[in-house]
Amino acid sequence: MWDGFNKRKFRRLHLNCEIVLRPQGKEKLIKAVTEDVGLGGVSVMLDQPIERFHKCQITLDLKDGASPIQCAGRGVWVVPSRDLRSSKKTYDTGIEFLDLDELSRQRLQLFLAQSI
C-alpha cells in the first residue's frame, strides 16, 4: 500500500472487506478486497485502474450480516505497481465515497468503532 502524503479527512483502519466497483460508463465489474476502510472512502489494490476523478458505483460488504453498502465513489489517487509474485501490474487506488446516505454512514461508523 502506498504510504505517501496523507491528505485524508477521516481515519482509516486496515480491514479486508469485499468490494465491487463499476466504473462509470463501463459494464464490467471490478471485484477486489479493501486494504483499508474509513468514513471517507477505501484503499484497494486493483488489476485495472480507476483513474483520478473518474466516478464509479461501489458495493461494499462489511460482513456484518446486513446488506452491502452502496454508493457512488470517485478515484482520488492511483499508484501503479507490480505484484512481486507474478510481476503483474496492479494499481493501489484510493476511492472516496460521494453520496453515502446517513444510515450507511452511521452503520459504517459503528462498524469501524467496533473494529478498533
Jmol script that loads the backbone (N, CA, C; Angstrom):
load data "model"
ATOM      1  N   MET A   1       0.839  -1.181   0.000  1.00  0.00           N
ATOM      2  CA  MET A   1       0.000   0.000   0.000  1.00  0.00           C
ATOM      3  C   MET A   1       0.882   1.240   0.000  1.00  0.00           C
ATOM      4  N   TRP A   2       0.507   2.214  -0.804  1.00  0.00           N
ATOM      5  CA  TRP A   2       1.245   3.468  -0.892  1.00  0.00           C
ATOM      6  C   TRP A   2       1.082   4.244   0.400  1.00  0.00           C
ATOM      7  N   ASP A   3       2.178   4.765   0.921  1.00  0.00           N
ATOM      8  CA  ASP A   3       2.145   5.497   2.183  1.00  0.00           C
ATOM      9  C   ASP A   3       2.636   6.920   1.976  1.00  0.00           C
ATOM     10  N   GLY A   4       2.264   7.519   0.850  1.00  0.00           N
ATOM     11  CA  GLY A   4       2.701   8.873   0.527  1.00  0.00           C
ATOM     12  C   GLY A   4       2.022   9.927   1.375  1.00  0.00           C
ATOM     13  N   PHE A   5       2.040  11.136   0.904  1.00  0.00           N
ATOM     14  CA  PHE A   5       1.472  12.271   1.627  1.00  0.00           C
ATOM     15  C   PHE A   5       0.007  12.011   1.944  1.00  0.00           C
ATOM     16  N   ASN A   6      -0.361  12.135   3.193  1.00  0.00           N
ATOM     17  CA  ASN A   6      -1.701  11.785   3.647  1.00  0.00           C
ATOM     18  C   ASN A   6      -2.570  13.028   3.789  1.00  0.00           C
ATOM     19  N   LYS A   7      -3.574  13.154   2.925  1.00  0.00           N
ATOM     20  CA  LYS A   7      -4.498  14.293   2.978  1.00  0.00           C
ATOM     21  C   LYS A   7      -5.875  13.857   3.478  1.00  0.00           C
ATOM     22  N   ARG A   8      -5.967  12.700   4.083  1.00  0.00           N
ATOM     23  CA  ARG A   8      -7.259  12.161   4.485  1.00  0.00           C
ATOM     24  C   ARG A   8      -7.925  12.992   5.559  1.00  0.00           C
ATOM     25  N   LYS A   9      -9.243  13.099   5.454  1.00  0.00           N
ATOM     26  CA  LYS A   9     -10.043  13.800   6.458  1.00  0.00           C
ATOM     27  C   LYS A   9     -10.502  12.841   7.545  1.00  0.00           C
ATOM     28  N   PHE A  10     -10.511  11.537   7.240  1.00  0.00           N
ATOM     29  CA  PHE A  10     -11.009  10.526   8.161  1.00  0.00           C
ATOM     30  C   PHE A  10      -9.947   9.461   8.389  1.00  0.00           C
ATOM     31  N   ARG A  11      -9.922   8.937   9.589  1.00  0.00           N
ATOM     32  CA  ARG A  11      -9.014   7.850   9.930  1.00  0.00           C
ATOM     33  C   ARG A  11      -9.435   6.597   9.167  1.00  0.00           C
ATOM     34  N   ARG A  12      -8.460   5.807   8.766  1.00  0.00           N
ATOM     35  CA  ARG A  12      -8.742   4.550   8.085  1.00  0.00           C
ATOM     36  C   ARG A  12      -8.188   3.391   8.902  1.00  0.00           C
ATOM     37  N   LEU A  13      -8.891   2.268   8.844  1.00  0.00           N
ATOM     38  CA  LEU A  13      -8.458   1.048   9.511  1.00  0.00           C
ATOM     39  C   LEU A  13      -8.110   0.007   8.461  1.00  0.00           C
ATOM     40  N   HIS A  14      -7.062  -0.765   8.736  1.00  0.00           N
ATOM     41  CA  HIS A  14      -6.680  -1.850   7.824  1.00  0.00           C
ATOM     42  C   HIS A  14      -7.696  -2.973   7.967  1.00  0.00           C
ATOM     43  N   LEU A  15      -8.642  -3.030   7.046  1.00  0.00           N
ATOM     44  CA  LEU A  15      -9.711  -4.021   7.058  1.00  0.00           C
ATOM     45  C   LEU A  15      -9.875  -4.610   5.670  1.00  0.00           C
ATOM     46  N   ASN A  16     -10.068  -5.912   5.630  1.00  0.00           N
ATOM     47  CA  ASN A  16     -10.288  -6.598   4.364  1.00  0.00           C
ATOM     48  C   ASN A  16     -11.776  -6.875   4.183  1.00  0.00           C
ATOM     49  N   CYS A  17     -12.413  -6.031   3.391  1.00  0.00           N
ATOM     50  CA  CYS A  17     -13.840  -6.171   3.073  1.00  0.00           C
ATOM     51  C   CYS A  17     -13.970  -6.390   1.571  1.00  0.00           C
ATOM     52  N   GLU A  18     -14.917  -7.222   1.181  1.00  0.00           N
ATOM     53  CA  GLU A  18     -15.158  -7.421  -0.244  1.00  0.00           C
ATOM     54  C   GLU A  18     -15.801  -6.169  -0.825  1.00  0.00           C
ATOM     55  N   ILE A  19     -15.319  -5.782  -2.000  1.00  0.00           N
ATOM     56  CA  ILE A  19     -15.838  -4.593  -2.668  1.00  0.00           C
ATOM     57  C   ILE A  19     -16.024  -4.897  -4.150  1.00  0.00           C
ATOM     58  N   VAL A  20     -17.090  -4.348  -4.708  1.00  0.00           N
ATOM     59  CA  VAL A  20     -17.343  -4.449  -6.146  1.00  0.00           C
ATOM     60  C   VAL A  20     -17.470  -3.024  -6.666  1.00  0.00           C
ATOM     61  N   LEU A  21     -16.733  -2.730  -7.729  1.00  0.00           N
ATOM     62  CA  LEU A  21     -16.732  -1.398  -8.334  1.00  0.00           C
ATOM     63  C   LEU A  21     -17.233  -1.502  -9.770  1.00  0.00           C
ATOM     64  N   ARG A  22     -18.052  -0.552 -10.173  1.00  0.00           N
ATOM     65  CA  ARG A  22     -18.466  -0.459 -11.570  1.00  0.00           C
ATOM     66  C   ARG A  22     -18.125   0.932 -12.056  1.00  0.00           C
ATOM     67  N   PRO A  23     -17.010   1.053 -12.801  1.00  0.00           N
ATOM     68  CA  PRO A  23     -16.627   2.371 -13.319  1.00  0.00           C
ATOM     69  C   PRO A  23     -17.725   2.960 -14.199  1.00  0.00           C
ATOM     70  N   GLN A  24     -17.915   4.266 -14.072  1.00  0.00           N
ATOM     71  CA  GLN A  24     -18.947   4.965 -14.843  1.00  0.00           C
ATOM     72  C   GLN A  24     -18.720   4.756 -16.335  1.00  0.00           C
ATOM     73  N   GLY A  25     -19.793   4.419 -17.038  1.00  0.00           N
ATOM     74  CA  GLY A  25     -19.712   4.226 -18.482  1.00  0.00           C
ATOM     75  C   GLY A  25     -19.219   2.857 -18.901  1.00  0.00           C
ATOM     76  N   LYS A  26     -18.975   1.965 -17.940  1.00  0.00           N
ATOM     77  CA  LYS A  26     -18.488   0.622 -18.260  1.00  0.00           C
ATOM     78  C   LYS A  26     -19.417  -0.408 -17.634  1.00  0.00           C
ATOM     79  N   GLU A  27     -19.528  -1.537 -18.293  1.00  0.00           N
ATOM     80  CA  GLU A  27     -20.389  -2.611 -17.791  1.00  0.00           C
ATOM     81  C   GLU A  27     -19.622  -3.590 -16.910  1.00  0.00           C
ATOM     82  N   LYS A  28     -18.324  -3.733 -17.157  1.00  0.00           N
ATOM     83  CA  LYS A  28     -17.527  -4.727 -16.437  1.00  0.00           C
ATOM     84  C   LYS A  28     -17.349  -4.332 -14.973  1.00  0.00           C
ATOM     85  N   LEU A  29     -17.637  -5.286 -14.083  1.00  0.00           N
ATOM     86  CA  LEU A  29     -17.454  -5.076 -12.651  1.00  0.00           C
ATOM     87  C   LEU A  29     -16.033  -5.433 -12.247  1.00  0.00           C
ATOM     88  N   ILE A  30     -15.517  -4.720 -11.273  1.00  0.00           N
ATOM     89  CA  ILE A  30     -14.194  -4.996 -10.720  1.00  0.00           C
ATOM     90  C   ILE A  30     -14.400  -5.484  -9.295  1.00  0.00           C
ATOM     91  N   LYS A  31     -13.994  -6.725  -9.016  1.00  0.00           N
ATOM     92  CA  LYS A  31     -14.126  -7.294  -7.676  1.00  0.00           C
ATOM     93  C   LYS A  31     -12.760  -7.303  -7.015  1.00  0.00           C
ATOM     94  N   ALA A  32     -12.730  -6.909  -5.742  1.00  0.00           N
ATOM     95  CA  ALA A  32     -11.458  -6.835  -5.021  1.00  0.00           C
ATOM     96  C   ALA A  32     -11.726  -6.915  -3.521  1.00  0.00           C
ATOM     97  N   VAL A  33     -10.656  -6.783  -2.751  1.00  0.00           N
ATOM     98  CA  VAL A  33     -10.725  -6.748  -1.290  1.00  0.00           C
ATOM     99  C   VAL A  33     -10.032  -5.469  -0.843  1.00  0.00           C
ATOM    100  N   THR A  34     -10.673  -4.737   0.057  1.00  0.00           N
ATOM    101  CA  THR A  34     -10.098  -3.471   0.516  1.00  0.00           C
ATOM    102  C   THR A  34      -8.816  -3.703   1.304  1.00  0.00           C
ATOM    103  N   GLU A  35      -7.930  -2.711   1.261  1.00  0.00           N
ATOM    104  CA  GLU A  35      -6.745  -2.696   2.117  1.00  0.00           C
ATOM    105  C   GLU A  35      -7.059  -1.953   3.399  1.00  0.00           C
ATOM    106  N   ASP A  36      -7.809  -0.869   3.257  1.00  0.00           N
ATOM    107  CA  ASP A  36      -8.285  -0.147   4.432  1.00  0.00           C
ATOM    108  C   ASP A  36      -9.596   0.556   4.115  1.00  0.00           C
ATOM    109  N   VAL A  37     -10.318   0.874   5.203  1.00  0.00           N
ATOM    110  CA  VAL A  37     -11.654   1.450   5.090  1.00  0.00           C
ATOM    111  C   VAL A  37     -11.774   2.589   6.091  1.00  0.00           C
ATOM    112  N   GLY A  38     -12.413   3.681   5.684  1.00  0.00           N
ATOM    113  CA  GLY A  38     -12.690   4.798   6.579  1.00  0.00           C
ATOM    114  C   GLY A  38     -14.040   5.399   6.234  1.00  0.00           C
ATOM    115  N   LEU A  39     -14.469   6.371   7.009  1.00  0.00           N
ATOM    116  CA  LEU A  39     -15.753   7.022   6.741  1.00  0.00           C
ATOM    117  C   LEU A  39     -15.756   7.765   5.413  1.00  0.00           C
ATOM    118  N   GLY A  40     -14.576   8.165   4.954  1.00  0.00           N
ATOM    119  CA  GLY A  40     -14.497   8.938   3.725  1.00  0.00           C
ATOM    120  C   GLY A  40     -14.247   8.134   2.476  1.00  0.00           C
ATOM    121  N   GLY A  41     -13.818   6.851   2.629  1.00  0.00           N
ATOM    122  CA  GLY A  41     -13.529   6.059   1.451  1.00  0.00           C
ATOM    123  C   GLY A  41     -12.723   4.821   1.763  1.00  0.00           C
ATOM    124  N   VAL A  42     -12.138   4.241   0.714  1.00  0.00           N
ATOM    125  CA  VAL A  42     -11.390   2.994   0.837  1.00  0.00           C
ATOM    126  C   VAL A  42     -10.092   3.070   0.044  1.00  0.00           C
ATOM    127  N   SER A  43      -9.189   2.180   0.389  1.00  0.00           N
ATOM    128  CA  SER A  43      -7.992   1.937  -0.400  1.00  0.00           C
ATOM    129  C   SER A  43      -8.067   0.489  -0.848  1.00  0.00           C
ATOM    130  N   VAL A  44      -7.766   0.256  -2.120  1.00  0.00           N
ATOM    131  CA  VAL A  44      -7.908  -1.086  -2.671  1.00  0.00           C
ATOM    132  C   VAL A  44      -6.867  -1.306  -3.766  1.00  0.00           C
ATOM    133  N   MET A  45      -6.336  -2.524  -3.863  1.00  0.00           N
ATOM    134  CA  MET A  45      -5.394  -2.889  -4.913  1.00  0.00           C
ATOM    135  C   MET A  45      -6.198  -3.505  -6.056  1.00  0.00           C
ATOM    136  N   LEU A  46      -6.075  -2.909  -7.246  1.00  0.00           N
ATOM    137  CA  LEU A  46      -6.871  -3.333  -8.399  1.00  0.00           C
ATOM    138  C   LEU A  46      -5.991  -3.848  -9.524  1.00  0.00           C
ATOM    139  N   ASP A  47      -6.562  -4.728 -10.358  1.00  0.00           N
ATOM    140  CA  ASP A  47      -5.872  -5.222 -11.551  1.00  0.00           C
ATOM    141  C   ASP A  47      -5.983  -4.252 -12.715  1.00  0.00           C
ATOM    142  N   GLN A  48      -6.950  -3.347 -12.640  1.00  0.00           N
ATOM    143  CA  GLN A  48      -7.128  -2.329 -13.672  1.00  0.00           C
ATOM    144  C   GLN A  48      -7.416  -1.004 -12.972  1.00  0.00           C
ATOM    145  N   PRO A  49      -6.962   0.086 -13.530  1.00  0.00           N
ATOM    146  CA  PRO A  49      -7.074   1.355 -12.810  1.00  0.00           C
ATOM    147  C   PRO A  49      -8.465   1.980 -12.864  1.00  0.00           C
ATOM    148  N   ILE A  50      -8.799   2.676 -11.800  1.00  0.00           N
ATOM    149  CA  ILE A  50      -9.877   3.663 -11.804  1.00  0.00           C
ATOM    150  C   ILE A  50      -9.134   4.983 -11.649  1.00  0.00           C
ATOM    151  N   GLU A  51      -9.080   5.744 -12.710  1.00  0.00           N
ATOM    152  CA  GLU A  51      -8.260   6.952 -12.735  1.00  0.00           C
ATOM    153  C   GLU A  51      -8.771   8.019 -11.775  1.00  0.00           C
ATOM    154  N   ARG A  52      -7.885   8.948 -11.439  1.00  0.00           N
ATOM    155  CA  ARG A  52      -8.260  10.073 -10.587  1.00  0.00           C
ATOM    156  C   ARG A  52      -9.450  10.809 -11.195  1.00  0.00           C
ATOM    157  N   PHE A  53     -10.369  11.176 -10.330  1.00  0.00           N
ATOM    158  CA  PHE A  53     -11.570  11.941 -10.665  1.00  0.00           C
ATOM    159  C   PHE A  53     -12.628  11.144 -11.433  1.00  0.00           C
ATOM    160  N   HIS A  54     -12.331   9.905 -11.822  1.00  0.00           N
ATOM    161  CA  HIS A  54     -13.332   9.087 -12.504  1.00  0.00           C
ATOM    162  C   HIS A  54     -14.280   8.501 -11.468  1.00  0.00           C
ATOM    163  N   LYS A  55     -15.556   8.505 -11.804  1.00  0.00           N
ATOM    164  CA  LYS A  55     -16.581   8.024 -10.872  1.00  0.00           C
ATOM    165  C   LYS A  55     -16.855   6.538 -11.075  1.00  0.00           C
ATOM    166  N   CYS A  56     -17.384   5.932 -10.015  1.00  0.00           N
ATOM    167  CA  CYS A  56     -17.759   4.526 -10.058  1.00  0.00           C
ATOM    168  C   CYS A  56     -18.883   4.283  -9.056  1.00  0.00           C
ATOM    169  N   GLN A  57     -19.576   3.172  -9.218  1.00  0.00           N
ATOM    170  CA  GLN A  57     -20.552   2.717  -8.230  1.00  0.00           C
ATOM    171  C   GLN A  57     -19.842   1.723  -7.322  1.00  0.00           C
ATOM    172  N   ILE A  58     -20.091   1.815  -6.028  1.00  0.00           N
ATOM    173  CA  ILE A  58     -19.424   0.985  -5.031  1.00  0.00           C
ATOM    174  C   ILE A  58     -20.452   0.105  -4.333  1.00  0.00           C
ATOM    175  N   THR A  59     -20.110  -1.172  -4.173  1.00  0.00           N
ATOM    176  CA  THR A  59     -20.853  -2.084  -3.310  1.00  0.00           C
ATOM    177  C   THR A  59     -19.833  -2.634  -2.323  1.00  0.00           C
ATOM    178  N   LEU A  60     -19.992  -2.296  -1.048  1.00  0.00           N
ATOM    179  CA  LEU A  60     -19.020  -2.644  -0.008  1.00  0.00           C
ATOM    180  C   LEU A  60     -19.679  -3.562   1.011  1.00  0.00           C
ATOM    181  N   ASP A  61     -19.159  -4.788   1.133  1.00  0.00           N
ATOM    182  CA  ASP A  61     -19.710  -5.774   2.063  1.00  0.00           C
ATOM    183  C   ASP A  61     -18.903  -5.753   3.357  1.00  0.00           C
ATOM    184  N   LEU A  62     -19.531  -5.299   4.429  1.00  0.00           N
ATOM    185  CA  LEU A  62     -18.858  -5.220   5.731  1.00  0.00           C
ATOM    186  C   LEU A  62     -18.860  -6.558   6.462  1.00  0.00           C
ATOM    187  N   LYS A  63     -19.552  -7.549   5.925  1.00  0.00           N
ATOM    188  CA  LYS A  63     -19.649  -8.875   6.557  1.00  0.00           C
ATOM    189  C   LYS A  63     -20.205  -8.764   7.971  1.00  0.00           C
ATOM    190  N   ASP A  64     -21.192  -7.883   8.136  1.00  0.00           N
ATOM    191  CA  ASP A  64     -21.805  -7.678   9.452  1.00  0.00           C
ATOM    192  C   ASP A  64     -23.231  -8.214   9.502  1.00  0.00           C
ATOM    193  N   GLY A  65     -23.605  -9.008   8.508  1.00  0.00           N
ATOM    194  CA  GLY A  65     -24.935  -9.591   8.480  1.00  0.00           C
ATOM    195  C   GLY A  65     -25.981  -8.733   7.794  1.00  0.00           C
ATOM    196  N   ALA A  66     -25.660  -7.508   7.476  1.00  0.00           N
ATOM    197  CA  ALA A  66     -26.590  -6.605   6.798  1.00  0.00           C
ATOM    198  C   ALA A  66     -26.250  -6.549   5.306  1.00  0.00           C
ATOM    199  N   SER A  67     -27.119  -5.925   4.545  1.00  0.00           N
ATOM    200  CA  SER A  67     -26.876  -5.754   3.109  1.00  0.00           C
ATOM    201  C   SER A  67     -25.621  -4.918   2.885  1.00  0.00           C
ATOM    202  N   PRO A  68     -24.933  -5.148   1.767  1.00  0.00           N
ATOM    203  CA  PRO A  68     -23.759  -4.326   1.468  1.00  0.00           C
ATOM    204  C   PRO A  68     -24.130  -2.849   1.331  1.00  0.00           C
ATOM    205  N   ILE A  69     -23.184  -1.997   1.658  1.00  0.00           N
ATOM    206  CA  ILE A  69     -23.349  -0.556   1.483  1.00  0.00           C
ATOM    207  C   ILE A  69     -23.166  -0.238   0.003  1.00  0.00           C
ATOM    208  N   GLN A  70     -24.041   0.592  -0.534  1.00  0.00           N
ATOM    209  CA  GLN A  70     -23.932   1.001  -1.926  1.00  0.00           C
ATOM    210  C   GLN A  70     -23.923   2.514  -2.012  1.00  0.00           C
ATOM    211  N   CYS A  71     -23.001   3.031  -2.810  1.00  0.00           N
ATOM    212  CA  CYS A  71     -22.914   4.475  -3.014  1.00  0.00           C
ATOM    213  C   CYS A  71     -22.064   4.749  -4.247  1.00  0.00           C
ATOM    214  N   ALA A  72     -21.987   6.003  -4.621  1.00  0.00           N
ATOM    215  CA  ALA A  72     -21.092   6.424  -5.695  1.00  0.00           C
ATOM    216  C   ALA A  72     -19.726   6.714  -5.092  1.00  0.00           C
ATOM    217  N   GLY A  73     -18.703   6.633  -5.924  1.00  0.00           N
ATOM    218  CA  GLY A  73     -17.353   6.945  -5.477  1.00  0.00           C
ATOM    219  C   GLY A  73     -16.579   7.633  -6.579  1.00  0.00           C
ATOM    220  N   ARG A  74     -15.390   8.104  -6.217  1.00  0.00           N
ATOM    221  CA  ARG A  74     -14.524   8.782  -7.186  1.00  0.00           C
ATOM    222  C   ARG A  74     -13.078   8.426  -6.866  1.00  0.00           C
ATOM    223  N   GLY A  75     -12.305   8.120  -7.906  1.00  0.00           N
ATOM    224  CA  GLY A  75     -10.879   7.860  -7.727  1.00  0.00           C
ATOM    225  C   GLY A  75     -10.174   9.123  -7.259  1.00  0.00           C
ATOM    226  N   VAL A  76      -9.386   8.994  -6.195  1.00  0.00           N
ATOM    227  CA  VAL A  76      -8.682  10.139  -5.626  1.00  0.00           C
ATOM    228  C   VAL A  76      -7.189  10.061  -5.925  1.00  0.00           C
ATOM    229  N   TRP A  77      -6.637   8.862  -5.858  1.00  0.00           N
ATOM    230  CA  TRP A  77      -5.229   8.667  -6.194  1.00  0.00           C
ATOM    231  C   TRP A  77      -5.030   7.258  -6.734  1.00  0.00           C
ATOM    232  N   VAL A  78      -4.016   7.107  -7.576  1.00  0.00           N
ATOM    233  CA  VAL A  78      -3.668   5.814  -8.160  1.00  0.00           C
ATOM    234  C   VAL A  78      -2.149   5.715  -8.195  1.00  0.00           C
ATOM    235  N   VAL A  79      -1.628   4.612  -7.665  1.00  0.00           N
ATOM    236  CA  VAL A  79      -0.187   4.374  -7.693  1.00  0.00           C
ATOM    237  C   VAL A  79       0.056   3.030  -8.383  1.00  0.00           C
ATOM    238  N   PRO A  80       0.565   3.045  -9.624  1.00  0.00           N
ATOM    239  CA  PRO A  80       0.866   1.788 -10.315  1.00  0.00           C
ATOM    240  C   PRO A  80       2.001   1.050  -9.607  1.00  0.00           C
ATOM    241  N   SER A  81       1.903  -0.270  -9.591  1.00  0.00           N
ATOM    242  CA  SER A  81       2.969  -1.089  -9.006  1.00  0.00           C
ATOM    243  C   SER A  81       2.922  -2.459  -9.667  1.00  0.00           C
ATOM    244  N   ARG A  82       3.724  -3.379  -9.165  1.00  0.00           N
ATOM    245  CA  ARG A  82       3.733  -4.746  -9.690  1.00  0.00           C
ATOM    246  C   ARG A  82       3.619  -5.721  -8.534  1.00  0.00           C
ATOM    247  N   ASP A  83       2.831  -6.767  -8.766  1.00  0.00           N
ATOM    248  CA  ASP A  83       2.740  -7.848  -7.796  1.00  0.00           C
ATOM    249  C   ASP A  83       4.089  -8.558  -7.788  1.00  0.00           C
ATOM    250  N   LEU A  84       4.694  -8.687  -6.624  1.00  0.00           N
ATOM    251  CA  LEU A  84       6.037  -9.267  -6.532  1.00  0.00           C
ATOM    252  C   LEU A  84       6.067 -10.736  -6.932  1.00  0.00           C
ATOM    253  N   ARG A  85       4.991 -11.456  -6.708  1.00  0.00           N
ATOM    254  CA  ARG A  85       4.967 -12.884  -7.036  1.00  0.00           C
ATOM    255  C   ARG A  85       4.752 -13.137  -8.520  1.00  0.00           C
ATOM    256  N   SER A  86       3.867 -12.376  -9.141  1.00  0.00           N
ATOM    257  CA  SER A  86       3.504 -12.666 -10.531  1.00  0.00           C
ATOM    258  C   SER A  86       4.036 -11.642 -11.532  1.00  0.00           C
ATOM    259  N   SER A  87       4.606 -10.549 -11.052  1.00  0.00           N
ATOM    260  CA  SER A  87       5.063  -9.433 -11.892  1.00  0.00           C
ATOM    261  C   SER A  87       3.921  -8.769 -12.652  1.00  0.00           C
ATOM    262  N   LYS A  88       2.691  -9.071 -12.267  1.00  0.00           N
ATOM    263  CA  LYS A  88       1.518  -8.481 -12.895  1.00  0.00           C
ATOM    264  C   LYS A  88       1.359  -7.041 -12.425  1.00  0.00           C
ATOM    265  N   LYS A  89       0.987  -6.152 -13.342  1.00  0.00           N
ATOM    266  CA  LYS A  89       0.788  -4.752 -12.992  1.00  0.00           C
ATOM    267  C   LYS A  89      -0.475  -4.607 -12.151  1.00  0.00           C
ATOM    268  N   THR A  90      -0.374  -3.849 -11.060  1.00  0.00           N
ATOM    269  CA  THR A  90      -1.511  -3.588 -10.187  1.00  0.00           C
ATOM    270  C   THR A  90      -1.592  -2.088  -9.915  1.00  0.00           C
ATOM    271  N   TYR A  91      -2.707  -1.676  -9.324  1.00  0.00           N
ATOM    272  CA  TYR A  91      -2.943  -0.254  -9.082  1.00  0.00           C
ATOM    273  C   TYR A  91      -3.470  -0.061  -7.663  1.00  0.00           C
ATOM    274  N   ASP A  92      -2.628   0.498  -6.803  1.00  0.00           N
ATOM    275  CA  ASP A  92      -3.047   0.844  -5.451  1.00  0.00           C
ATOM    276  C   ASP A  92      -3.905   2.098  -5.596  1.00  0.00           C
ATOM    277  N   THR A  93      -5.170   2.008  -5.210  1.00  0.00           N
ATOM    278  CA  THR A  93      -6.142   3.040  -5.558  1.00  0.00           C
ATOM    279  C   THR A  93      -6.918   3.524  -4.343  1.00  0.00           C
ATOM    280  N   GLY A  94      -7.035   4.833  -4.216  1.00  0.00           N
ATOM    281  CA  GLY A  94      -7.868   5.434  -3.181  1.00  0.00           C
ATOM    282  C   GLY A  94      -9.163   5.917  -3.798  1.00  0.00           C
ATOM    283  N   ILE A  95     -10.277   5.519  -3.197  1.00  0.00           N
ATOM    284  CA  ILE A  95     -11.593   5.898  -3.711  1.00  0.00           C
ATOM    285  C   ILE A  95     -12.386   6.544  -2.586  1.00  0.00           C
ATOM    286  N   GLU A  96     -12.894   7.747  -2.846  1.00  0.00           N
ATOM    287  CA  GLU A  96     -13.699   8.424  -1.826  1.00  0.00           C
ATOM    288  C   GLU A  96     -15.176   8.174  -2.074  1.00  0.00           C
ATOM    289  N   PHE A  97     -15.930   8.109  -0.964  1.00  0.00           N
ATOM    290  CA  PHE A  97     -17.381   7.987  -1.060  1.00  0.00           C
ATOM    291  C   PHE A  97     -17.954   9.351  -1.419  1.00  0.00           C
ATOM    292  N   LEU A  98     -18.924   9.375  -2.350  1.00  0.00           N
ATOM    293  CA  LEU A  98     -19.516  10.645  -2.765  1.00  0.00           C
ATOM    294  C   LEU A  98     -20.901  10.888  -2.188  1.00  0.00           C
ATOM    295  N   ASP A  99     -21.715   9.876  -2.125  1.00  0.00           N
ATOM    296  CA  ASP A  99     -23.101  10.096  -1.699  1.00  0.00           C
ATOM    297  C   ASP A  99     -23.554   9.061  -0.676  1.00  0.00           C
ATOM    298  N   LEU A 100     -22.715   8.806   0.299  1.00  0.00           N
ATOM    299  CA  LEU A 100     -23.041   7.844   1.348  1.00  0.00           C
ATOM    300  C   LEU A 100     -24.211   8.388   2.165  1.00  0.00           C
ATOM    301  N   ASP A 101     -25.334   7.664   2.171  1.00  0.00           N
ATOM    302  CA  ASP A 101     -26.502   8.155   2.906  1.00  0.00           C
ATOM    303  C   ASP A 101     -26.246   8.087   4.414  1.00  0.00           C
ATOM    304  N   GLU A 102     -27.042   8.806   5.171  1.00  0.00           N
ATOM    305  CA  GLU A 102     -26.814   8.948   6.613  1.00  0.00           C
ATOM    306  C   GLU A 102     -26.873   7.609   7.342  1.00  0.00           C
ATOM    307  N   LEU A 103     -27.807   6.750   6.994  1.00  0.00           N
ATOM    308  CA  LEU A 103     -27.918   5.448   7.646  1.00  0.00           C
ATOM    309  C   LEU A 103     -26.673   4.597   7.383  1.00  0.00           C
ATOM    310  N   SER A 104     -26.198   4.591   6.144  1.00  0.00           N
ATOM    311  CA  SER A 104     -24.983   3.843   5.804  1.00  0.00           C
ATOM    312  C   SER A 104     -23.765   4.436   6.494  1.00  0.00           C
ATOM    313  N   ARG A 105     -23.706   5.764   6.584  1.00  0.00           N
ATOM    314  CA  ARG A 105     -22.585   6.416   7.265  1.00  0.00           C
ATOM    315  C   ARG A 105     -22.549   6.028   8.740  1.00  0.00           C
ATOM    316  N   GLN A 106     -23.720   6.016   9.385  1.00  0.00           N
ATOM    317  CA  GLN A 106     -23.783   5.633  10.795  1.00  0.00           C
ATOM    318  C   GLN A 106     -23.402   4.167  10.986  1.00  0.00           C
ATOM    319  N   ARG A 107     -23.875   3.317  10.089  1.00  0.00           N
ATOM    320  CA  ARG A 107     -23.530   1.894  10.156  1.00  0.00           C
ATOM    321  C   ARG A 107     -22.031   1.682   9.976  1.00  0.00           C
ATOM    322  N   LEU A 108     -21.440   2.384   9.013  1.00  0.00           N
ATOM    323  CA  LEU A 108     -20.006   2.281   8.777  1.00  0.00           C
ATOM    324  C   LEU A 108     -19.224   2.806   9.978  1.00  0.00           C
ATOM    325  N   GLN A 109     -19.674   3.899  10.557  1.00  0.00           N
ATOM    326  CA  GLN A 109     -19.012   4.469  11.729  1.00  0.00           C
ATOM    327  C   GLN A 109     -19.023   3.472  12.891  1.00  0.00           C
ATOM    328  N   LEU A 110     -20.147   2.821  13.136  1.00  0.00           N
ATOM    329  CA  LEU A 110     -20.253   1.820  14.194  1.00  0.00           C
ATOM    330  C   LEU A 110     -19.350   0.625  13.893  1.00  0.00           C
ATOM    331  N   PHE A 111     -19.354   0.168  12.639  1.00  0.00           N
ATOM    332  CA  PHE A 111     -18.507  -0.948  12.224  1.00  0.00           C
ATOM    333  C   PHE A 111     -17.031  -0.633  12.466  1.00  0.00           C
ATOM    334  N   LEU A 112     -16.607   0.565  12.101  1.00  0.00           N
ATOM    335  CA  LEU A 112     -15.212   0.960  12.293  1.00  0.00           C
ATOM    336  C   LEU A 112     -14.866   1.054  13.776  1.00  0.00           C
ATOM    337  N   ALA A 113     -15.769   1.602  14.577  1.00  0.00           N
ATOM    338  CA  ALA A 113     -15.527   1.721  16.021  1.00  0.00           C
ATOM    339  C   ALA A 113     -15.391   0.341  16.660  1.00  0.00           C
ATOM    340  N   GLN A 114     -16.169  -0.626  16.207  1.00  0.00           N
ATOM    341  CA  GLN A 114     -16.103  -1.981  16.756  1.00  0.00           C
ATOM    342  C   GLN A 114     -14.886  -2.746  16.250  1.00  0.00           C
ATOM    343  N   SER A 115     -14.262  -2.268  15.187  1.00  0.00           N
ATOM    344  CA  SER A 115     -13.110  -2.955  14.593  1.00  0.00           C
ATOM    345  C   SER A 115     -11.775  -2.486  15.151  1.00  0.00           C
ATOM    346  N   ILE A 116     -11.799  -1.467  15.997  1.00  0.00           N
ATOM    347  CA  ILE A 116     -10.542  -0.922  16.544  1.00  0.00           C
ATOM    348  C   ILE A 116      -9.949  -1.901  17.527  1.00  0.00           C
TER     349      ILE A 116
END
end "model"
wireframe off; spacefill off
backbone 0.3
color backbone group
